[in-house]
Each structure stands twice: as structure tokens, then as C-alpha cells.
Amino acid sequence: MTKVAASILSADLANLQSDCTRLLDAGADLMHFDVMDGHFVPNISYGAPVLKCLHAALPEVYYDVHLMISEPARYAPDFAKAGANLITFHLEAVPDAVGETIDTIRATGCQVGISIRPGTPVEAVYPYLDAVDLVLVMSVEPGFGGQKFIPATPERIAAIRTECDRRGLSTLIEVDGGVNVETGPLCSEAGADWLVAGSSLFNAADPAAVARVLHSK
């Protein structure tokens, strides 16, 4: 079954614990924690201290940390200590140090993910499919929540899934950006394992109904 990752970028940060608990009770499987540095992307979100506090309040939750930052290897150990289970970095942030970044994150004890922007050819991640646990396909430009889903995304997911299957790999595929009850099933059918949902979950009148649709695969 497809897993649902609730993106706290859309949460009420004044009531973060209760808002996350509300989504977990509604059926979210894990929490997606977006980190932005104002450099790799033009927005700033939050750092490891916020994750540390949330992890202390909700220690049993799986934390999927998405580093949209220019120096992922520098900061990955901080997020690992704060409670991350999986840390994803962007290939575009460290094009000449992908292998080293994977090794650094792996050394923290966390699982490793690699992400690509919508404009990056999917073939760019193929050399690393056997070295990471997850590929995060961005279905919007990284940096802001609430953007419109890019229609070409399912085709990109399918291409990565085909390559993983061809090589007998069990690498997970995650999609992030504009995921809702219309776009989520398209991604699942294309081969996505995890769907990141922010505003479509946190702002829903009935988040449990949304989670049921996203789980439907």
C-alpha cells in the first residue's frame, strides 16, 4: 500500500505537536520535514532544533527529512541527532559530491534519499539507484508549499520505476508537490511508493478521507 507522508510545511507551527498528531490519527504514515536554507531554494523554513522538539514529543514517528540546502553533508549529522530516520538531499546541490554526500548521511545511521528538481532529467539519478534507499521526485519547484502539480511527473516516476525494476532494485520512489486526491493516485499508478501531502491533508475538512484515497493503491 502507498504510504502517506504529511508535510509539516503546511502545519500550524504554533500547535505543531497537536497538528501532527491530528494527521497521524487521520492515517498519515510518517512526517515529511522540509528544510530550506534561503540559498539552494529562495525560502527559509526551520532547522534541527525544531525536529528535536517534535521528535521528543512524538518519538515513535518516522521522520522523513528533506534537505533543500546547499551543504547537505555539513548539516546531515545535526538532523540525524535530532531524530531523522531518512535524510534526502538534492543532486543539484552537490553535483560533484553525490557519492560523498551519500556516504556521509549513511554514516549517521539514517537511510538515504536523493532528490531531483522537475527540470533535471531522471537519468541523472540512475547511477545512484543502488546506493540510496529512496528517490524523491519533485512535482513542483522546491522551495514553497501549495504549488500546482506538474503534469509530466507520473511519466518521470514511471521511468525511474522501470529502471529500478530492470535492475532488480527495491529503491523506494517518493513524490512531493501538489499531491492531492486527483494527482496522488496518478503517481501511485506510475510507481510511487510514498506520497508527500501538505495542504491537501492539513487543510482538508476530512483528512482521513484524503488519506484513504492516497492509500488506495
Order of alpha helices (4+ residues) and beta strands (2+ residues): beta-alpha-beta-alpha-beta-alpha-beta-alpha-beta-beta-alpha-beta-alpha-beta-alpha-alpha
